[in-house]
Amino acid sequence: MNHVMKVWRGTSVRAVEVNDLVKVFGDIKALNGISFSVNEGEVFGLIGPNGAGKTTCLRIIATLIKPTSGSVRVFDLDVVKESSKVRRVISYLPEEAGAYKNLSGFEYLRFMANFYSGDRRKVKEMVDEAARISGLGERLRDKVKTYSKGMTRRLLVARALMTHPKLAILDEPTSGLDVAHAMHIRRIIQQYVKEYNITVLLSSHNMLEVEFLCDRIALINHGKILAVGTPHEIKTMYNSNNLEEAFIEATKNG
């Protein structure tokens, strides 16, 4: 049984609309006709194991690859036909993103900020904002090659949020991080959604993180959406105590 429930009592503005999305790589169908929507101002999680299709979906939404069929709209812009306009309103953080190791944290942030604006004042504002987001303090004066994985990830999340994008697409934002670095990133994401009405679409296989962060989630496995709803609704749907149990039940029935 395929339980796809869509309940949201907040804004009706759609930040993302995915309809019957298919992506085929050779003999592999990475996405098999998935559909879901993300409302403006919410944190939406695409949840599933490695190889489920999460990253492929996010890369299509971020205009990096084209779908085989189906459609995706971001704030009513078609990601294929209007990709350049979509890129102006989003920020994308890949799971395996890196920073230029021979630059300092400040140099890296200034370098990236210059892609978004040629105005020195605006560049400085973005860098100052990113410095605050990262929480790295004086370590931003050090070269990135001296950073731990957690510090680098904090720098990259800061880079993704410093422009105040309408939609931040974050692929496994805390993957492989220790508790302290992961908690910092989660709190920053929550804070930014509240302060700037940013919409966040993230992928994760960390169910505890999902419950902490997400307003709604979609369970995905083998390129198919199994269920959509709030974490509480998903647990109720499968009569489970936590999302891990719910996901296991969903994969049995999906």
GUKOL-60526 format. One line per field, with one value per residue (C-alpha): x negated, y, z negated; residue in three letters; residue number from 1. Coordinates in steps of 0.1 Angstrom, whole numbers. Example, Ala and Ser with C-alpha at 12.3 -4.5 7.8 and 13.67 -1.06 7.14 Angstrom:
2
c1: -123; -137
c2: -45; -11
c3: -78; -71
rest: ALA; SER
nr: 1; 2
REM end
This chain:
254
c1: 0; -13; -5; -9; 7; 2; 14; 1; 20; -5; -11; 3; -26; -45; -83; -87; -63; -75; -52; -57; -95; -115; -153; -170; -207; -213; -195; -189; -157; -169; -136; -104; -76; -78; -56; -56; -54; -73; -55; -72; -88; -89; -117; -110; -130; -136; -143; -157; -188; -218; -208; -171; -172; -175; -206; -193; -161; -179; -203; -173; -157; -190; -191; -223; -208; -177; -149; -141; -104; -81; -84; -97; -89; -106; -85; -66; -98; -104; -138; -146; -131; -139; -170; -189; -161; -158; -195; -190; -166; -183; -214; -226; -250; -260; -268; -305; -311; -345; -362; -394; -419; -447; -423; -415; -379; -374; -391; -368; -337; -347; -355; -321; -303; -317; -298; -266; -274; -300; -291; -318; -293; -270; -300; -311; -276; -274; -309; -300; -268; -285; -311; -283; -265; -296; -305; -342; -355; -392; -396; -382; -417; -433; -435; -407; -432; -437; -399; -382; -354; -329; -345; -345; -309; -300; -318; -299; -265; -274; -282; -249; -228; -247; -228; -194; -182; -144; -152; -182; -188; -210; -221; -229; -239; -253; -265; -295; -297; -301; -273; -286; -290; -258; -238; -253; -242; -207; -202; -214; -189; -160; -171; -173; -139; -124; -143; -143; -114; -138; -125; -147; -147; -171; -180; -189; -190; -193; -158; -165; -177; -147; -123; -143; -143; -115; -80; -71; -89; -87; -99; -117; -131; -142; -132; -96; -78; -63; -46; -44; -34; -46; -69; -39; -16; -41; -46; -8; -3; -25; -17; -54; -72; -98; -106; -131; -103; -79; -104; -109; -72; -68; -94; -75; -43; -57
c2: 0; 34; 60; 94; 120; 157; 178; 214; 242; 270; 291; 278; 292; 264; 267; 234; 214; 179; 160; 125; 129; 102; 100; 71; 65; 37; 7; 23; 41; 64; 81; 63; 89; 107; 137; 160; 197; 219; 250; 283; 288; 251; 227; 196; 165; 139; 108; 75; 52; 57; 50; 58; 87; 116; 132; 127; 145; 174; 178; 180; 207; 225; 225; 205; 176; 173; 149; 120; 130; 148; 183; 204; 240; 262; 293; 286; 286; 255; 241; 231; 259; 287; 272; 305; 322; 293; 295; 332; 321; 289; 278; 242; 224; 189; 162; 160; 197; 211; 244; 257; 244; 270; 299; 310; 308; 345; 344; 316; 334; 366; 346; 330; 363; 380; 356; 370; 407; 431; 456; 457; 467; 438; 414; 425; 421; 385; 376; 391; 371; 339; 345; 348; 317; 295; 303; 297; 330; 336; 302; 319; 335; 301; 281; 257; 228; 231; 226; 195; 180; 196; 230; 227; 218; 248; 270; 255; 258; 294; 299; 284; 306; 339; 351; 345; 323; 318; 280; 263; 228; 209; 173; 155; 187; 170; 137; 124; 152; 149; 159; 195; 204; 187; 205; 239; 233; 222; 253; 276; 260; 265; 300; 310; 297; 317; 349; 352; 329; 308; 275; 245; 212; 187; 151; 129; 93; 105; 100; 119; 149; 148; 149; 178; 199; 190; 203; 176; 147; 124; 88; 76; 42; 27; 59; 59; 81; 59; 85; 122; 140; 155; 133; 127; 118; 94; 76; 75; 62; 32; 28; 33; 48; 65; 73; 45; 20; 38; 37; 0; -6; 17; -3; -35; -21; 2
c3: 0; 9; -18; -3; -26; -21; -50; -56; -74; -68; -37; -4; 17; 33; 32; 50; 71; 83; 106; 119; 120; 137; 141; 159; 160; 186; 172; 138; 130; 102; 99; 108; 111; 78; 69; 38; 30; 6; -9; -13; -47; -57; -62; -41; -44; -17; -37; -27; -26; -3; 33; 27; 52; 28; 44; 79; 70; 54; 83; 107; 85; 84; 122; 123; 143; 165; 158; 182; 179; 155; 143; 114; 107; 81; 71; 103; 125; 146; 137; 173; 193; 168; 152; 150; 132; 108; 99; 88; 60; 48; 30; 33; 9; 22; -3; 8; 14; 6; 2; 17; -8; -2; -10; -44; -55; -50; -16; -5; -17; 1; 33; 33; 23; 54; 76; 62; 62; 75; 48; 21; -6; 2; 4; -30; -44; -30; -44; -78; -78; -69; -96; -121; -108; -108; -144; -135; -149; -145; -127; -96; -93; -89; -58; -50; -48; -86; -93; -105; -85; -109; -106; -68; -67; -89; -65; -35; -52; -59; -23; -13; -36; -34; -4; -20; 8; 12; 13; -3; 10; -15; -7; -39; -57; -88; -74; -92; -118; -155; -178; -185; -148; -138; -165; -154; -118; -128; -150; -123; -98; -122; -130; -93; -84; -112; -107; -69; -58; -39; -26; -32; -12; -27; -24; -53; -65; -101; -115; -148; -128; -107; -137; -151; -119; -95; -93; -68; -52; -22; -26; 5; 15; 48; 65; 53; 27; 0; -22; -28; -60; -92; -113; -137; -109; -94; -128; -133; -98; -104; -142; -150; -180; -158; -122; -118; -126; -103; -75; -79; -78; -48; -29; -37; -23; 4
rest: MET; ASN; HIS; VAL; MET; LYS; VAL; TRP; ARG; GLY; THR; SER; VAL; ARG; ALA; VAL; GLU; VAL; ASN; ASP; LEU; VAL; LYS; VAL; PHE; GLY; ASP; ILE; LYS; ALA; LEU; ASN; GLY; ILE; SER; PHE; SER; VAL; ASN; GLU; GLY; GLU; VAL; PHE; GLY; LEU; ILE; GLY; PRO; ASN; GLY; ALA; GLY; LYS; THR; THR; CYS; LEU; ARG; ILE; ILE; ALA; THR; LEU; ILE; LYS; PRO; THR; SER; GLY; SER; VAL; ARG; VAL; PHE; ASP; LEU; ASP; VAL; VAL; LYS; GLU; SER; SER; LYS; VAL; ARG; ARG; VAL; ILE; SER; TYR; LEU; PRO; GLU; GLU; ALA; GLY; ALA; TYR; LYS; ASN; LEU; SER; GLY; PHE; GLU; TYR; LEU; ARG; PHE; MET; ALA; ASN; PHE; TYR; SER; GLY; ASP; ARG; ARG; LYS; VAL; LYS; GLU; MET; VAL; ASP; GLU; ALA; ALA; ARG; ILE; SER; GLY; LEU; GLY; GLU; ARG; LEU; ARG; ASP; LYS; VAL; LYS; THR; TYR; SER; LYS; GLY; MET; THR; ARG; ARG; LEU; LEU; VAL; ALA; ARG; ALA; LEU; MET; THR; HIS; PRO; LYS; LEU; ALA; ILE; LEU; ASP; GLU; PRO; THR; SER; GLY; LEU; ASP; VAL; ALA; HIS; ALA; MET; HIS; ILE; ARG; ARG; ILE; ILE; GLN; GLN; TYR; VAL; LYS; GLU; TYR; ASN; ILE; THR; VAL; LEU; LEU; SER; SER; HIS; ASN; MET; LEU; GLU; VAL; GLU; PHE; LEU; CYS; ASP; ARG; ILE; ALA; LEU; ILE; ASN; HIS; GLY; LYS; ILE; LEU; ALA; VAL; GLY; THR; PRO; HIS; GLU; ILE; LYS; THR; MET; TYR; ASN; SER; ASN; ASN; LEU; GLU; GLU; ALA; PHE; ILE; GLU; ALA; THR; LYS; ASN; GLY
nr: 1; 2; 3; 4; 5; 6; 7; 8; 9; 10; 11; 12; 13; 14; 15; 16; 17; 18; 19; 20; 21; 22; 23; 24; 25; 26; 27; 28; 29; 30; 31; 32; 33; 34; 35; 36; 37; 38; 39; 40; 41; 42; 43; 44; 45; 46; 47; 48; 49; 50; 51; 52; 53; 54; 55; 56; 57; 58; 59; 60; 61; 62; 63; 64; 65; 66; 67; 68; 69; 70; 71; 72; 73; 74; 75; 76; 77; 78; 79; 80; 81; 82; 83; 84; 85; 86; 87; 88; 89; 90; 91; 92; 93; 94; 95; 96; 97; 98; 99; 100; 101; 102; 103; 104; 105; 106; 107; 108; 109; 110; 111; 112; 113; 114; 115; 116; 117; 118; 119; 120; 121; 122; 123; 124; 125; 126; 127; 128; 129; 130; 131; 132; 133; 134; 135; 136; 137; 138; 139; 140; 141; 142; 143; 144; 145; 146; 147; 148; 149; 150; 151; 152; 153; 154; 155; 156; 157; 158; 159; 160; 161; 162; 163; 164; 165; 166; 167; 168; 169; 170; 171; 172; 173; 174; 175; 176; 177; 178; 179; 180; 181; 182; 183; 184; 185; 186; 187; 188; 189; 190; 191; 192; 193; 194; 195; 196; 197; 198; 199; 200; 201; 202; 203; 204; 205; 206; 207; 208; 209; 210; 211; 212; 213; 214; 215; 216; 217; 218; 219; 220; 221; 222; 223; 224; 225; 226; 227; 228; 229; 230; 231; 232; 233; 234; 235; 236; 237; 238; 239; 240; 241; 242; 243; 244; 245; 246; 247; 248; 249; 250; 251; 252; 253; 254
REM end
